[in-house]
Structures are given as C-alpha cells and as structure tokens.
Amino acid sequence: MNVKKKSQNNVFTGIEDLSSDDEEIDDTDKDKDYTSTVLECNESLEDFSLDLDLFLNDENILNGDITDNPPNISDFNFEKAGCSPEKYKPTCFREVHGSGNKNIYKMCPIQIFDMIMGNIMYQKIVFESSLYAEQHNISLNTNIEELKAFLGLLIYMGYHELPGIRLYWSINDPNFYCDRVAQVMPVQQFLKLLRCIHLNGNS
C-alpha cells in the first residue's frame, strides 16, 4: 500500500512542476494561415464562372465583332493563277540512243528477247542448271529450246496468276486448268527446271 501512494505522489508532483505560462503554449492564431485545396478549387471555379458570365454577356463577342476594324471584302483584289505548264526548249541529242540494230522495229517480241539474251546466255544457263541437277542426282536433260519454253511460261504465269503452280495442269478442275501451259511441257519437268535453274556455279 505504501508503494502505490508513493508512486501516485510522484505523478502529482511531476504535474505540478509543469509550467502554466501562456507564452510557452503554442498559439494557433500566430501560425501561418492554412487554406484547404478544396477551397482554392472552389474559389478558382467562382472566378471562372464570373469570366464566363462576362463573356456570354458581351454583345461584341456574341455578334462576332471581335476585332475593332473588320476587313472589307471589297478591298481584296483576287487574281486567277495560271496553270499552264512550263515550256522547255527543244534539245538535240547528239549521242546514239536505243538499239544499234536498225531492223529492231521490224522484229517480233520473241526475236527482240532472243537478241537481248543471246545464244551464249542460253547455253550458260543450260550448262549451269544441268550441272546443279547432276550434283543433286536429278535427271534434268534440258536444252536451249526447252529453256526458252520455260522462260515463256514464267512470263505467262506472271499475268495469268493462279493460287498454285500445279493448278495450271489440273485437268480435273476446269476452273484452273490452262491449256496454254499444260501443252508446253509436263508439270514434273517444269518443277525440275524451277528447282534446278542456275545462272552461275556454286563453287
């Protein structure tokens, strides 16, 4: 019992030692004023509403008279811009242009193609393609005439397109079968040439 009374007395004596001077107590009136962000937003909205009322009540803005002195359309001078193309002086070309063969205009397209390719180029393609087929154990047995037919089929397939190559030879499907292709060479020989066609050796 004596221990509890002593501890209570110590608490009371500690409270009595606290200073009760007004100057030492923090005065909230002297602190910096605090303004809530919600109040700031409300004040800015009130200012905006006032500006909006002034804008809506302004007769000049409502009537479209924003500028003090609107331009007069009659003061503008419009001119039509000419669209004529530029004129160039005729030029005389001194260098020889075009093919040197004067009879080229009398040739048919296949003759012009053969003249550009040349027989040496055909022989080169046949030799390299046959060599590649021999290296891969493929029986090709082609020649220049068959090579020309193969190149012609490639050009024809370029503008007569089908979803697949084999469809040109599909006799059972008349929607895709193409007699102009199927009568030139069998599909197996065409696929061999397509796989083995070479212009230069791999070595």
Secondary structure, 3 states (H helix, E strand, C coil): CHHHHHHHHHHHHHHHHCCCCHHHCCCHHHCCCCCCHHHHHHHHHHHHHHHHHHHHHCHHHHCCCCCCCCCCHHHCCCCCCCCCCCCCCCCCCCCCCCCCCCCHHHCCHHHHHHHHHCHHHHHHHHHHHHHHHHHCCCCCCCCHHHHHHHHHHHHHHHHCCCCCHHHHHCCCCCCCCCHHHHCCCCHHHHHHHHHHCCCCCCC
